[in-house]
Amino acid sequence: MIRPGAFPTSLLILALAACAGETETADAPPAAAAMDPAPARSVQIVTPADGDTIDGPAVTVRLLATGFTVVAAGDTTPNSGHHHIFLDRDISPPDLPIPAEPDFIVHMGTGATEFTLEAVQPGQHRLITVVGDAAHVPLQPWLVDTVRFVVR
């Protein structure tokens, strides 16, 4: 048999015990709401778009960086890198510096996000962008995008 008044007191003790580990106040936001997740890092070739047909021979490449800062080569700022463009070339190994090859592998070491390839021959082409670190080594995980386009 339950003594009169014992039941409400038991509930109060259980309620207080359940809240004992919580430290939030009415003025403080919940811990999860206070922490915004970092944006996902990515790179995108904006132009030319995949499947475009372009009047050549000049092809302007525009790149979009998300979740990291585009800086000049040699800059070691955390969460940063610079663009490299591969025209009709396979990407280099992930643990080695990206090589340069005039007209085919371009280092955008100034921190630019736009570059014009001046002499692209008529026909089908593949364009790849890879983000490299201060020493031109691809960032890990890879930040890469690929499009195919035609020059007429």
VMD Tcl script that builds the backbone (N, CA, C; Angstrom):
set m [mol new atoms 456]
animate dup $m
set s [atomselect $m all]
$s set {name element resname resid chain x y z} {
  {N N MET 1 A 0.836 -1.164 0.000}
  {CA C MET 1 A 0.000 0.000 0.000}
  {C C MET 1 A 0.888 1.236 0.000}
  {N N ILE 2 A 0.536 2.255 -0.761}
  {CA C ILE 2 A 1.300 3.491 -0.901}
  {C C ILE 2 A 0.801 4.478 0.135}
  {N N ARG 3 A 1.760 5.078 0.888}
  {CA C ARG 3 A 1.407 6.094 1.856}
  {C C ARG 3 A 0.879 7.322 1.145}
  {N N PRO 4 A -0.042 8.024 1.730}
  {CA C PRO 4 A -0.519 9.256 1.115}
  {C C PRO 4 A 0.639 10.245 0.988}
  {N N GLY 5 A 0.766 10.853 -0.223}
  {CA C GLY 5 A 1.810 11.841 -0.495}
  {C C GLY 5 A 3.110 11.223 -0.980}
  {N N ALA 6 A 3.300 9.912 -0.865}
  {CA C ALA 6 A 4.544 9.271 -1.276}
  {C C ALA 6 A 4.658 9.214 -2.796}
  {N N PHE 7 A 3.583 8.996 -3.498}
  {CA C PHE 7 A 3.604 8.855 -4.958}
  {C C PHE 7 A 4.067 10.141 -5.633}
  {N N PRO 8 A 3.513 11.329 -5.343}
  {CA C PRO 8 A 4.001 12.562 -5.977}
  {C C PRO 8 A 5.453 12.841 -5.639}
  {N N THR 9 A 5.904 12.537 -4.454}
  {CA C THR 9 A 7.295 12.771 -4.080}
  {C C THR 9 A 8.209 11.860 -4.892}
  {N N SER 10 A 7.811 10.615 -5.123}
  {CA C SER 10 A 8.600 9.676 -5.922}
  {C C SER 10 A 8.740 10.177 -7.351}
  {N N LEU 11 A 7.656 10.708 -7.911}
  {CA C LEU 11 A 7.714 11.244 -9.277}
  {C C LEU 11 A 8.668 12.427 -9.359}
  {N N LEU 12 A 8.650 13.288 -8.363}
  {CA C LEU 12 A 9.523 14.453 -8.340}
  {C C LEU 12 A 10.988 14.014 -8.300}
  {N N ILE 13 A 11.294 13.015 -7.496}
  {CA C ILE 13 A 12.667 12.513 -7.387}
  {C C ILE 13 A 13.113 11.921 -8.725}
  {N N LEU 14 A 12.258 11.143 -9.399}
  {CA C LEU 14 A 12.587 10.563 -10.707}
  {C C LEU 14 A 12.805 11.657 -11.754}
  {N N ALA 15 A 11.964 12.679 -11.740}
  {CA C ALA 15 A 12.100 13.775 -12.707}
  {C C ALA 15 A 13.412 14.517 -12.489}
  {N N LEU 16 A 13.770 14.784 -11.269}
  {CA C LEU 16 A 15.029 15.481 -10.979}
  {C C LEU 16 A 16.221 14.615 -11.365}
  {N N ALA 17 A 16.152 13.324 -11.141}
  {CA C ALA 17 A 17.250 12.424 -11.487}
  {C C ALA 17 A 17.444 12.383 -13.004}
  {N N ALA 18 A 16.366 12.405 -13.757}
  {CA C ALA 18 A 16.444 12.362 -15.213}
  {C C ALA 18 A 17.105 13.618 -15.763}
  {N N CYS 19 A 16.967 14.729 -15.116}
  {CA C CYS 19 A 17.522 16.007 -15.576}
  {C C CYS 19 A 18.881 16.302 -14.982}
  {N N ALA 20 A 19.413 15.455 -14.124}
  {CA C ALA 20 A 20.627 15.761 -13.369}
  {C C ALA 20 A 21.820 16.051 -14.264}
  {N N GLY 21 A 21.951 15.384 -15.434}
  {CA C GLY 21 A 23.120 15.583 -16.288}
  {C C GLY 21 A 22.993 16.761 -17.235}
  {N N GLU 22 A 21.855 17.393 -17.358}
  {CA C GLU 22 A 21.656 18.468 -18.316}
  {C C GLU 22 A 22.134 19.786 -17.735}
  {N N THR 23 A 22.813 20.591 -18.592}
  {CA C THR 23 A 23.333 21.869 -18.126}
  {C C THR 23 A 22.811 23.034 -18.956}
  {N N GLU 24 A 21.958 22.798 -19.908}
  {CA C GLU 24 A 21.440 23.873 -20.749}
  {C C GLU 24 A 20.483 24.757 -19.945}
  {N N THR 25 A 20.482 26.020 -20.282}
  {CA C THR 25 A 19.542 26.947 -19.673}
  {C C THR 25 A 18.565 27.388 -20.741}
  {N N ALA 26 A 17.547 28.085 -20.330}
  {CA C ALA 26 A 16.553 28.553 -21.288}
  {C C ALA 26 A 17.156 29.531 -22.288}
  {N N ASP 27 A 18.242 30.236 -21.904}
  {CA C ASP 27 A 18.870 31.213 -22.790}
  {C C ASP 27 A 19.875 30.582 -23.748}
  {N N ALA 28 A 20.370 29.399 -23.454}
  {CA C ALA 28 A 21.398 28.769 -24.282}
  {C C ALA 28 A 20.744 27.858 -25.324}
  {N N PRO 29 A 21.245 27.894 -26.576}
  {CA C PRO 29 A 20.698 26.996 -27.595}
  {C C PRO 29 A 21.173 25.577 -27.324}
  {N N PRO 30 A 20.445 24.594 -27.810}
  {CA C PRO 30 A 20.914 23.214 -27.665}
  {C C PRO 30 A 22.284 23.075 -28.318}
  {N N ALA 31 A 23.111 22.201 -27.802}
  {CA C ALA 31 A 24.475 22.045 -28.293}
  {C C ALA 31 A 24.497 21.732 -29.786}
  {N N ALA 32 A 23.616 20.890 -30.277}
  {CA C ALA 32 A 23.604 20.530 -31.694}
  {C C ALA 32 A 23.285 21.737 -32.569}
  {N N ALA 33 A 22.418 22.605 -32.141}
  {CA C ALA 33 A 22.050 23.778 -32.943}
  {C C ALA 33 A 23.173 24.793 -32.970}
  {N N ALA 34 A 24.014 24.825 -31.933}
  {CA C ALA 34 A 25.105 25.797 -31.878}
  {C C ALA 34 A 26.245 25.419 -32.804}
  {N N MET 35 A 26.354 24.171 -33.184}
  {CA C MET 35 A 27.448 23.705 -34.022}
  {C C MET 35 A 26.953 23.516 -35.453}
  {N N ASP 36 A 27.292 24.441 -36.366}
  {CA C ASP 36 A 26.958 24.276 -37.769}
  {C C ASP 36 A 28.018 23.397 -38.404}
  {N N PRO 37 A 27.612 22.378 -39.162}
  {CA C PRO 37 A 28.616 21.534 -39.801}
  {C C PRO 37 A 29.347 22.334 -40.872}
  {N N ALA 38 A 30.623 22.016 -41.063}
  {CA C ALA 38 A 31.407 22.685 -42.108}
  {C C ALA 38 A 30.821 22.306 -43.468}
  {N N PRO 39 A 30.804 23.252 -44.408}
  {CA C PRO 39 A 30.266 22.919 -45.726}
  {C C PRO 39 A 31.146 21.868 -46.402}
  {N N ALA 40 A 30.545 21.030 -47.186}
  {CA C ALA 40 A 31.285 20.015 -47.917}
  {C C ALA 40 A 32.214 20.705 -48.911}
  {N N ARG 41 A 33.427 20.190 -49.041}
  {CA C ARG 41 A 34.380 20.758 -49.994}
  {C C ARG 41 A 34.132 20.159 -51.372}
  {N N SER 42 A 34.118 21.026 -52.378}
  {CA C SER 42 A 33.961 20.551 -53.749}
  {C C SER 42 A 34.504 21.591 -54.717}
  {N N VAL 43 A 34.734 21.156 -55.930}
  {CA C VAL 43 A 35.117 22.039 -57.019}
  {C C VAL 43 A 34.224 21.697 -58.205}
  {N N GLN 44 A 33.853 22.711 -58.974}
  {CA C GLN 44 A 32.970 22.503 -60.124}
  {C C GLN 44 A 33.478 23.316 -61.309}
  {N N ILE 45 A 33.470 22.696 -62.487}
  {CA C ILE 45 A 33.732 23.417 -63.725}
  {C C ILE 45 A 32.399 24.034 -64.132}
  {N N VAL 46 A 32.326 25.360 -64.081}
  {CA C VAL 46 A 31.086 26.073 -64.399}
  {C C VAL 46 A 30.959 26.242 -65.913}
  {N N THR 47 A 32.047 26.682 -66.550}
  {CA C THR 47 A 32.099 26.754 -68.015}
  {C C THR 47 A 33.445 26.228 -68.472}
  {N N PRO 48 A 33.461 25.458 -69.541}
  {CA C PRO 48 A 32.298 25.031 -70.306}
  {C C PRO 48 A 31.496 23.996 -69.524}
  {N N ALA 49 A 30.218 23.956 -69.793}
  {CA C ALA 49 A 29.362 22.952 -69.162}
  {C C ALA 49 A 29.510 21.626 -69.901}
  {N N ASP 50 A 29.211 20.556 -69.199}
  {CA C ASP 50 A 29.283 19.233 -69.812}
  {C C ASP 50 A 28.362 19.185 -71.029}
  {N N GLY 51 A 28.907 18.797 -72.177}
  {CA C GLY 51 A 28.127 18.672 -73.407}
  {C C GLY 51 A 28.088 19.927 -74.268}
  {N N ASP 52 A 28.693 21.028 -73.816}
  {CA C ASP 52 A 28.692 22.274 -74.596}
  {C C ASP 52 A 29.419 22.110 -75.925}
  {N N THR 53 A 28.983 22.902 -76.906}
  {CA C THR 53 A 29.714 23.084 -78.158}
  {C C THR 53 A 30.152 24.540 -78.186}
  {N N ILE 54 A 31.456 24.748 -78.387}
  {CA C ILE 54 A 32.051 26.077 -78.259}
  {C C ILE 54 A 32.734 26.456 -79.570}
  {N N ASP 55 A 32.598 27.716 -79.940}
  {CA C ASP 55 A 33.373 28.233 -81.063}
  {C C ASP 55 A 34.778 28.515 -80.556}
  {N N GLY 56 A 35.770 27.837 -81.154}
  {CA C GLY 56 A 37.147 27.981 -80.704}
  {C C GLY 56 A 37.900 28.977 -81.550}
  {N N PRO 57 A 39.157 29.032 -81.403}
  {CA C PRO 57 A 39.980 28.089 -80.640}
  {C C PRO 57 A 40.104 28.417 -79.151}
  {N N ALA 58 A 39.713 29.632 -78.723}
  {CA C ALA 58 A 39.828 29.995 -77.303}
  {C C ALA 58 A 38.674 29.401 -76.504}
  {N N VAL 59 A 39.001 28.799 -75.364}
  {CA C VAL 59 A 38.001 28.224 -74.460}
  {C C VAL 59 A 38.258 28.784 -73.066}
  {N N THR 60 A 37.284 29.523 -72.538}
  {CA C THR 60 A 37.411 30.066 -71.189}
  {C C THR 60 A 36.854 29.073 -70.186}
  {N N VAL 61 A 37.665 28.773 -69.186}
  {CA C VAL 61 A 37.299 27.827 -68.135}
  {C C VAL 61 A 37.041 28.640 -66.869}
  {N N ARG 62 A 35.841 28.454 -66.272}
  {CA C ARG 62 A 35.496 29.102 -65.005}
  {C C ARG 62 A 35.231 28.009 -63.975}
  {N N LEU 63 A 35.807 28.190 -62.788}
  {CA C LEU 63 A 35.727 27.181 -61.731}
  {C C LEU 63 A 35.071 27.754 -60.490}
  {N N LEU 64 A 34.351 26.901 -59.778}
  {CA C LEU 64 A 33.676 27.292 -58.548}
  {C C LEU 64 A 34.186 26.418 -57.409}
  {N N ALA 65 A 34.653 27.064 -56.344}
  {CA C ALA 65 A 35.141 26.367 -55.154}
  {C C ALA 65 A 34.113 26.494 -54.042}
  {N N THR 66 A 33.845 25.391 -53.358}
  {CA C THR 66 A 32.907 25.386 -52.237}
  {C C THR 66 A 33.575 24.724 -51.030}
  {N N GLY 67 A 33.502 25.387 -49.873}
  {CA C GLY 67 A 33.979 24.784 -48.637}
  {C C GLY 67 A 35.478 24.879 -48.412}
  {N N PHE 68 A 36.198 25.591 -49.277}
  {CA C PHE 68 A 37.624 25.825 -49.076}
  {C C PHE 68 A 37.985 27.155 -49.725}
  {N N THR 69 A 39.172 27.676 -49.370}
  {CA C THR 69 A 39.621 28.964 -49.884}
  {C C THR 69 A 40.609 28.751 -51.015}
  {N N VAL 70 A 40.392 29.452 -52.131}
  {CA C VAL 70 A 41.335 29.397 -53.245}
  {C C VAL 70 A 42.436 30.415 -52.971}
  {N N VAL 71 A 43.680 29.927 -52.971}
  {CA C VAL 71 A 44.844 30.766 -52.670}
  {C C VAL 71 A 45.911 30.538 -53.742}
  {N N ALA 72 A 46.942 31.339 -53.708}
  {CA C ALA 72 A 48.066 31.178 -54.630}
  {C C ALA 72 A 48.902 29.962 -54.232}
  {N N ALA 73 A 49.596 29.389 -55.211}
  {CA C ALA 73 A 50.511 28.284 -54.933}
  {C C ALA 73 A 51.523 28.737 -53.889}
  {N N GLY 74 A 51.883 27.845 -52.982}
  {CA C GLY 74 A 52.818 28.165 -51.920}
  {C C GLY 74 A 52.159 28.618 -50.632}
  {N N ASP 75 A 50.892 29.024 -50.701}
  {CA C ASP 75 A 50.156 29.476 -49.516}
  {C C ASP 75 A 49.700 28.240 -48.737}
  {N N THR 76 A 50.059 28.178 -47.469}
  {CA C THR 76 A 49.742 27.012 -46.635}
  {C C THR 76 A 48.570 27.246 -45.687}
  {N N THR 77 A 47.712 28.224 -46.003}
  {CA C THR 77 A 46.529 28.474 -45.182}
  {C C THR 77 A 45.726 27.178 -45.039}
  {N N PRO 78 A 45.302 26.820 -43.823}
  {CA C PRO 78 A 44.488 25.609 -43.658}
  {C C PRO 78 A 43.220 25.662 -44.527}
  {N N ASN 79 A 42.793 24.510 -45.007}
  {CA C ASN 79 A 41.582 24.341 -45.820}
  {C C ASN 79 A 41.626 25.234 -47.067}
  {N N SER 80 A 42.763 25.189 -47.767}
  {CA C SER 80 A 42.914 25.984 -48.976}
  {C C SER 80 A 43.637 25.182 -50.045}
  {N N GLY 81 A 43.630 25.714 -51.256}
  {CA C GLY 81 A 44.339 25.100 -52.372}
  {C C GLY 81 A 44.191 25.969 -53.603}
  {N N HIS 82 A 44.746 25.494 -54.707}
  {CA C HIS 82 A 44.624 26.222 -55.970}
  {C C HIS 82 A 44.305 25.234 -57.089}
  {N N HIS 83 A 43.780 25.785 -58.182}
  {CA C HIS 83 A 43.259 24.968 -59.281}
  {C C HIS 83 A 44.352 24.535 -60.269}
  {N N HIS 84 A 44.103 23.373 -60.869}
  {CA C HIS 84 A 44.898 22.855 -61.977}
  {C C HIS 84 A 43.907 22.361 -63.028}
  {N N ILE 85 A 44.202 22.608 -64.297}
  {CA C ILE 85 A 43.328 22.191 -65.397}
  {C C ILE 85 A 44.069 21.160 -66.247}
  {N N PHE 86 A 43.395 20.070 -66.536}
  {CA C PHE 86 A 43.920 19.039 -67.420}
  {C C PHE 86 A 43.037 19.007 -68.670}
  {N N LEU 87 A 43.597 19.340 -69.816}
  {CA C LEU 87 A 42.867 19.270 -71.081}
  {C C LEU 87 A 43.340 18.033 -71.823}
  {N N ASP 88 A 42.447 17.068 -71.994}
  {CA C ASP 88 A 42.735 15.836 -72.730}
  {C C ASP 88 A 43.934 15.080 -72.163}
  {N N ARG 89 A 44.147 15.176 -70.869}
  {CA C ARG 89 A 45.208 14.441 -70.183}
  {C C ARG 89 A 44.610 13.773 -68.958}
  {N N ASP 90 A 45.181 12.613 -68.610}
  {CA C ASP 90 A 44.769 11.928 -67.387}
  {C C ASP 90 A 45.385 12.648 -66.193}
  {N N ILE 91 A 44.705 12.551 -65.058}
  {CA C ILE 91 A 45.225 13.197 -63.860}
  {C C ILE 91 A 46.434 12.431 -63.327}
  {N N SER 92 A 47.280 13.148 -62.642}
  {CA C SER 92 A 48.520 12.589 -62.115}
  {C C SER 92 A 48.247 11.776 -60.851}
  {N N PRO 93 A 49.252 11.017 -60.376}
  {CA C PRO 93 A 49.071 10.236 -59.149}
  {C C PRO 93 A 48.735 11.133 -57.960}
  {N N PRO 94 A 47.966 10.606 -57.008}
  {CA C PRO 94 A 47.469 11.430 -55.901}
  {C C PRO 94 A 48.536 11.919 -54.926}
  {N N ASP 95 A 49.676 11.260 -54.848}
  {CA C ASP 95 A 50.677 11.623 -53.846}
  {C C ASP 95 A 51.884 12.362 -54.426}
  {N N LEU 96 A 51.800 12.755 -55.714}
  {CA C LEU 96 A 52.899 13.463 -56.367}
  {C C LEU 96 A 52.446 14.845 -56.818}
  {N N PRO 97 A 53.378 15.797 -56.921}
  {CA C PRO 97 A 53.004 17.111 -57.447}
  {C C PRO 97 A 52.463 16.998 -58.869}
  {N N ILE 98 A 51.478 17.810 -59.172}
  {CA C ILE 98 A 50.877 17.819 -60.501}
  {C C ILE 98 A 51.894 18.428 -61.471}
  {N N PRO 99 A 52.182 17.730 -62.575}
  {CA C PRO 99 A 53.152 18.271 -63.524}
  {C C PRO 99 A 52.535 19.400 -64.348}
  {N N ALA 100 A 53.382 20.139 -65.050}
  {CA C ALA 100 A 52.909 21.172 -65.977}
  {C C ALA 100 A 53.198 20.691 -67.394}
  {N N GLU 101 A 52.274 20.990 -68.295}
  {CA C GLU 101 A 52.457 20.686 -69.714}
  {C C GLU 101 A 51.754 21.795 -70.482}
  {N N PRO 102 A 52.509 22.687 -71.101}
  {CA C PRO 102 A 51.896 23.838 -71.779}
  {C C PRO 102 A 50.722 23.426 -72.663}
  {N N ASP 103 A 49.626 24.169 -72.535}
  {CA C ASP 103 A 48.385 23.977 -73.297}
  {C C ASP 103 A 47.574 22.754 -72.883}
  {N N PHE 104 A 48.088 21.908 -71.978}
  {CA C PHE 104 A 47.356 20.696 -71.608}
  {C C PHE 104 A 47.196 20.505 -70.096}
  {N N ILE 105 A 48.206 20.869 -69.306}
  {CA C ILE 105 A 48.103 20.812 -67.848}
  {C C ILE 105 A 48.527 22.182 -67.343}
  {N N VAL 106 A 47.543 22.946 -66.850}
  {CA C VAL 106 A 47.753 24.338 -66.475}
  {C C VAL 106 A 47.670 24.483 -64.953}
  {N N HIS 107 A 48.702 25.086 -64.369}
  {CA C HIS 107 A 48.709 25.424 -62.950}
  {C C HIS 107 A 48.155 26.834 -62.805}
  {N N MET 108 A 47.076 26.974 -62.085}
  {CA C MET 108 A 46.499 28.296 -61.827}
  {C C MET 108 A 47.034 28.783 -60.485}
  {N N GLY 109 A 48.355 28.932 -60.423}
  {CA C GLY 109 A 49.062 29.212 -59.188}
  {C C GLY 109 A 48.881 30.604 -58.625}
  {N N THR 110 A 48.165 31.480 -59.332}
  {CA C THR 110 A 47.932 32.830 -58.804}
  {C C THR 110 A 46.719 32.882 -57.887}
  {N N GLY 111 A 45.977 31.776 -57.809}
  {CA C GLY 111 A 44.737 31.773 -57.029}
  {C C GLY 111 A 43.532 32.142 -57.878}
  {N N ALA 112 A 43.721 32.186 -59.193}
  {CA C ALA 112 A 42.636 32.525 -60.115}
  {C C ALA 112 A 41.598 31.404 -60.171}
  {N N THR 113 A 40.389 31.769 -60.564}
  {CA C THR 113 A 39.311 30.794 -60.752}
  {C C THR 113 A 38.837 30.789 -62.205}
  {N N GLU 114 A 39.561 31.499 -63.073}
  {CA C GLU 114 A 39.215 31.560 -64.495}
  {C C GLU 114 A 40.501 31.538 -65.309}
  {N N PHE 115 A 40.466 30.807 -66.423}
  {CA C PHE 115 A 41.631 30.720 -67.297}
  {C C PHE 115 A 41.138 30.496 -68.719}
  {N N THR 116 A 41.813 31.106 -69.691}
  {CA C THR 116 A 41.455 30.893 -71.095}
  {C C THR 116 A 42.535 30.071 -71.775}
  {N N LEU 117 A 42.107 28.919 -72.267}
  {CA C LEU 117 A 42.968 28.082 -73.104}
  {C C LEU 117 A 42.898 28.689 -74.504}
  {N N GLU 118 A 44.000 29.144 -75.055}
  {CA C GLU 118 A 43.990 29.951 -76.279}
  {C C GLU 118 A 43.911 29.158 -77.580}
  {N N ALA 119 A 44.396 27.934 -77.615}
  {CA C ALA 119 A 44.523 27.233 -78.900}
  {C C ALA 119 A 43.973 25.816 -78.843}
  {N N VAL 120 A 42.705 25.668 -78.513}
  {CA C VAL 120 A 42.085 24.350 -78.435}
  {C C VAL 120 A 41.620 23.955 -79.837}
  {N N GLN 121 A 42.095 22.822 -80.290}
  {CA C GLN 121 A 41.791 22.348 -81.639}
  {C C GLN 121 A 40.322 21.934 -81.760}
  {N N PRO 122 A 39.749 22.021 -82.971}
  {CA C PRO 122 A 38.374 21.545 -83.176}
  {C C PRO 122 A 38.257 20.062 -82.819}
  {N N GLY 123 A 37.099 19.674 -82.288}
  {CA C GLY 123 A 36.847 18.284 -81.946}
  {C C GLY 123 A 36.354 18.124 -80.520}
  {N N GLN 124 A 36.295 16.855 -80.101}
  {CA C GLN 124 A 35.816 16.531 -78.760}
  {C C GLN 124 A 36.962 16.633 -77.763}
  {N N HIS 125 A 36.641 17.129 -76.549}
  {CA C HIS 125 A 37.660 17.313 -75.517}
  {C C HIS 125 A 37.121 16.924 -74.153}
  {N N ARG 126 A 38.079 16.577 -73.281}
  {CA C ARG 126 A 37.768 16.301 -71.874}
  {C C ARG 126 A 38.575 17.283 -71.032}
  {N N LEU 127 A 37.888 17.926 -70.096}
  {CA C LEU 127 A 38.517 18.893 -69.204}
  {C C LEU 127 A 38.334 18.403 -67.772}
  {N N ILE 128 A 39.430 18.350 -67.025}
  {CA C ILE 128 A 39.395 17.934 -65.625}
  {C C ILE 128 A 40.038 19.040 -64.801}
  {N N THR 129 A 39.460 19.357 -63.667}
  {CA C THR 129 A 40.115 20.256 -62.722}
  {C C THR 129 A 40.409 19.486 -61.443}
  {N N VAL 130 A 41.585 19.757 -60.892}
  {CA C VAL 130 A 42.033 19.132 -59.647}
  {C C VAL 130 A 42.565 20.247 -58.751}
  {N N VAL 131 A 42.186 20.234 -57.485}
  {CA C VAL 131 A 42.688 21.223 -56.536}
  {C C VAL 131 A 43.932 20.648 -55.863}
  {N N GLY 132 A 45.005 21.460 -55.874}
  {CA C GLY 132 A 46.257 21.052 -55.252}
  {C C GLY 132 A 46.594 21.924 -54.049}
  {N N ASP 133 A 47.485 21.415 -53.224}
  {CA C ASP 133 A 47.927 22.159 -52.043}
  {C C ASP 133 A 49.045 23.132 -52.410}
  {N N ALA 134 A 49.711 23.685 -51.419}
  {CA C ALA 134 A 50.765 24.674 -51.634}
  {C C ALA 134 A 51.881 24.149 -52.536}
  {N N ALA 135 A 52.129 22.833 -52.509}
  {CA C ALA 135 A 53.199 22.216 -53.293}
  {C C ALA 135 A 52.667 21.523 -54.555}
  {N N HIS 136 A 51.429 21.811 -54.964}
  {CA C HIS 136 A 50.800 21.250 -56.178}
  {C C HIS 136 A 50.427 19.772 -56.047}
  {N N VAL 137 A 50.396 19.239 -54.844}
  {CA C VAL 137 A 49.966 17.855 -54.636}
  {C C VAL 137 A 48.455 17.873 -54.456}
  {N N PRO 138 A 47.708 16.963 -55.128}
  {CA C PRO 138 A 46.246 16.964 -54.998}
  {C C PRO 138 A 45.803 16.859 -53.533}
  {N N LEU 139 A 44.804 17.678 -53.179}
  {CA C LEU 139 A 44.237 17.608 -51.832}
  {C C LEU 139 A 43.571 16.254 -51.631}
  {N N GLN 140 A 43.573 15.788 -50.386}
  {CA C GLN 140 A 42.901 14.541 -50.031}
  {C C GLN 140 A 41.790 14.856 -49.049}
  {N N PRO 141 A 40.585 14.368 -49.197}
  {CA C PRO 141 A 40.167 13.621 -50.387}
  {C C PRO 141 A 40.188 14.526 -51.622}
  {N N TRP 142 A 40.259 13.886 -52.779}
  {CA C TRP 142 A 40.340 14.589 -54.051}
  {C C TRP 142 A 39.213 15.608 -54.194}
  {N N LEU 143 A 39.558 16.767 -54.755}
  {CA C LEU 143 A 38.574 17.760 -55.180}
  {C C LEU 143 A 38.760 17.855 -56.686}
  {N N VAL 144 A 37.847 17.234 -57.419}
  {CA C VAL 144 A 38.014 17.076 -58.862}
  {C C VAL 144 A 36.663 17.163 -59.555}
  {N N ASP 145 A 36.649 17.661 -60.791}
  {CA C ASP 145 A 35.442 17.684 -61.610}
  {C C ASP 145 A 35.860 17.475 -63.058}
  {N N THR 146 A 34.959 16.908 -63.844}
  {CA C THR 146 A 35.241 16.601 -65.248}
  {C C THR 146 A 34.062 16.996 -66.115}
  {N N VAL 147 A 34.352 17.586 -67.271}
  {CA C VAL 147 A 33.332 17.838 -68.292}
  {C C VAL 147 A 33.899 17.446 -69.646}
  {N N ARG 148 A 32.980 17.164 -70.556}
  {CA C ARG 148 A 33.332 16.902 -71.947}
  {C C ARG 148 A 32.630 17.956 -72.790}
  {N N PHE 149 A 33.325 18.452 -73.819}
  {CA C PHE 149 A 32.767 19.485 -74.665}
  {C C PHE 149 A 33.346 19.361 -76.068}
  {N N VAL 150 A 32.774 20.090 -77.003}
  {CA C VAL 150 A 33.212 20.074 -78.399}
  {C C VAL 150 A 33.602 21.479 -78.810}
  {N N VAL 151 A 34.704 21.581 -79.521}
  {CA C VAL 151 A 35.124 22.860 -80.114}
  {C C VAL 151 A 34.892 22.756 -81.612}
  {N N ARG 152 A 34.241 23.788 -82.174}
  {CA C ARG 152 A 34.046 23.782 -83.637}
  {C C ARG 152 A 34.824 24.892 -84.268}
}
mol reanalyze $m
mol bondsrecalc $m
mol representation Tube
mol addrep $m
